[in-house]
Amino acid sequence: MTKKDPYFPRGFGELDDLKGREMPRPKPKEDKETTAIEAFNNRLGSLFRMNDNIGDEKKRKIGMIITTLIILTLIISAYYFLIYEPAQEELNAAKTTKLNELHSLYKGPLASHGNAYMLEDKINDAGNLHEVESINILKYATTDWKKFHITSIHANTDQFNRTMAVYGNESRNVMMAASDAINLVNTNSAEKLCDITFEKPNTVSVPILVSRLQAGAGQISVGSIVDIYKNDNNTFDANTTNSSEAAVSGCTVLSIMRYDDSGEIESEYSKANTIVQGNVTNPSENTQTFNSNVLEMLKGAIIQGYDEAATVQMLNDYGIKLSNYERQINLGDLDAEYMILVEAPQDKVNFILNNMDSIVLTIPTAKAPSWMAGQINATYSPQ
């Protein structure tokens, strides 16, 4: 079978031809030399593509930054308005309260004390509420006031070893022994001590004419320590006094005089007895009469009409004894009036004289006479 035979398969010969014939290979593509314009355009395009990528990254980062700033702003604002600002307001209010306390306790002679400045700086520098509340102003002030007052008491005692406490807020004076003043200072805190100053007593004796009711019901005696109150109602009702504090305290009673008619004595004692025997009646009466005038007896003793020593001894403390007996028998002269010489601070003299009709002398139970102390003890002592 040959190639010319019509039944010869097509392609076998061609295959042989292909085997025997070298296939042409494609020539390598020659690099085309780019022009300067094409190079510039390619470079510019790559720059634009790179700038687009850089811009997207910047936008993403800027967005994240803005979002973070917004969140931080919201957090900071919420913290400021919900936590910080209320805390600062509370802190400032606490500081103001502490400063007010400081200035209320460190005043007058201690207003410029070194501890006052130290405590003020400590309050202003406090960073939180706990630091403010932990500053114990009362402790410092109490110690400083005690030191100041003890020194002041020793410097302001008179020849009778007394001093006078002046209460600034209550406008009252109290004379007392120096030992009592020191005890007053040692037993009180700065809350009370800051309103007291001690001065040397400058006293005078003031004569006043008062009723028995005004004169402590007539139970005061020479040497009694009395407080003076003022009653504007002139009713002398203990429930209607305007103030719970005495206008003047610690006054000494120097002398007491009653009207001379209190010394007039007209006493008569009679005892009758009647004996009846049948038709015979024998009445009998025993009468004792005593008429005298205490003042006139003293006058007679002075001019040697009586034994002066015996008379004075007999009449010694006549008025006081009379008042005591009246108290014991619950019967007395309620219309009696008294001329009393009382020692009082000089700056209170006008007050006492101008209010003579409405002042009341009272006896403090702390300085009660023996009969009063005995009665109180008997009332409250256990049975």
Secondary structure, 3 states (H helix, E strand, C coil): CCCCCCCCCCCHHHHHHHHHCCCCCCCCCCCCCCCHHHHHHHHHHHHHHHHHHHHHHHHHHHHHHHHHHHHHHHHHHHHHHHHHHHHHHHHHHHHHHHHHHHHHHCCHHHCCCHHHHHHHHHHHHCCCHHHHHCCCHHHHHHHHHHHHHHHHHHHCCCCCCEEEEEECCCCEEEEEEHHHHHHHHHCCCHHHHCCEEEECCCEEEEEEEEECCCEHHHCCCCCCEEEEEECCCCCCCHHHCCCCCCCEEEEEEEEEEECHHHHEEEEEEEEEEEEEECCEEEEEEEEEEEEEEHHHHHHHHHCCCCCHHHHHHHHCCHHHHHHHHHHHHCCCCCCCEEEEEEEEEHHHHHHHHHCCCCEEEECCHHHCCHHHHHHHHHHHCCC
